[in-house]
Every structure is written in C-alpha cells, then in structure tokens.
C-alpha cells in the first residue's frame, strides 16, 4: 500500500516474495513457522495497527520460543511496517505501538528516522537471530536522505547524537526527530544550545548516551508521537532519573505538564 516493496516480486520471483491475502494472523503465523524451519522471513504489515490480529503469533510464538525451549530454538524473523499517526486516516490506523512491543521480553524494537538508518537497521535485523519489530513511521516514507549502495550494518542499542549542545538534551523518537530539528533551529536563534539525540532502537535502548548528555546539560525533553501513559518517553525519563548521581539537579518536561526541577534521589 505504501510502495515500499514495489517490484520486489518481479526482481526476486514468487519463491521469495509472497503476496498473501490480507490475513495478518495467517501470514504472520506462516512467517514464524518459516523462521522455526531455518529461514529468515520478513513479514510486512500494511500498518502495524493490523498487527493486533497477529499479536499471539508475535508474542506467544516468536518472542517466547527461545526462552520456552531453553535456548534450543530461536525465531529469526523481521516484522516491519508503517506505524503512527498520519493525515486522513481513522483512529484505528493512527496508533503508535513502539512502547507496546518494547515492553515484551524477547523482541528487539527498531524505529529508524532516516533512510540511511533504515537500511543499516534492516540489514542488521535480517541477520539477527531474534524476532525484530521494525517500525517505520508512515510520514517518513517520503523523507529522503543519502543511502550508500554498499551493504552496511548498524548496531542496535547505539543512539546517535545529531546535534551537540550544552543547555538542554532533546530526545526525539522516529518521526518526531524532524520536529525536534526544527525546534533546535528556533532555539539556536534565541540563544539556547540544544543537544539532539535519536535513540534509533528502543529495545535495546542506549541509556548511557542519553544519560551522559543530561549530566552535561541538566535538562531533558523527550518527544514522541504516542500515548502519554507508559510510553517510550516515560521509560527514557525514568531511566535517566534512576541513574543520575544523587543530588544532580535536573529539569524534566513531558508534553502537557509543567517543568519540574528536582534533585535526583535513589
């Protein structure tokens, strides 16, 4: 539907590219079975909202099998597709599932922003022996960045500092990085130096890079496109507060709340 896999069928043939009926529980189950059988399938959901139909296959089969088998049987599979809100789509097409899947042991969750990161993370995902949730915000499909022709792999759990700064740390998740960079430019005009971080992968999460930045700036703003309750932004803020040295002052903000300055405690 979003033309991401257009012409792959013509290039690689129907032995490797299978155009299935729109039955998420069915084709996700086929993919999990194929991974159990030694293949490395990529399962595409037209939108991650529809992956709810396959949630049992994703969590109870793909994510838990390595643990349930005592390490004897894994599930090297990639579930990928569009995520998040977009224009002119219904409520059941507009949800952000990054925090949902990050909550599940056994899954790795990747939410790249740029095309460069998407290629490197997808190649890493295909080679990984664990089930990967590869989330693409649908509004990023038209966002163009340079992508090298040669293969390359990006390591999960390694955040990227996009801009260095000294006054505030801003962590943007997926599509929100574009908004953060616009805000960064505005802040620069009024004399505020912002350090911008893209986590890239949410599970594993590079807490250390974010923590090091916050120790320098003393302020943290986390921006994502999901629900307030139990979101990825809440997790990042919590980890920072838990790991700062006792007595380190920090100002934190979440959308909809007044900023709070407090000494951290354990």
PyMOL commands that set and color helices and strands:
alter all, ss='L'
color gray80, all
select helices_A, chain A and resi 8-12+24-36+48-63+65-68+91-93+98-102+115-127+138-140+176-189+207-217+232-243
alter helices_A, ss='H'
color red, helices_A
select strands_A, chain A and resi 42-45+78-83+107-110+131-137+160-163+168-172+194-198+201-203+219-223+249-253+260-263
alter strands_A, ss='S'
color yellow, strands_A
deselect
rebuild
show_as cartoon
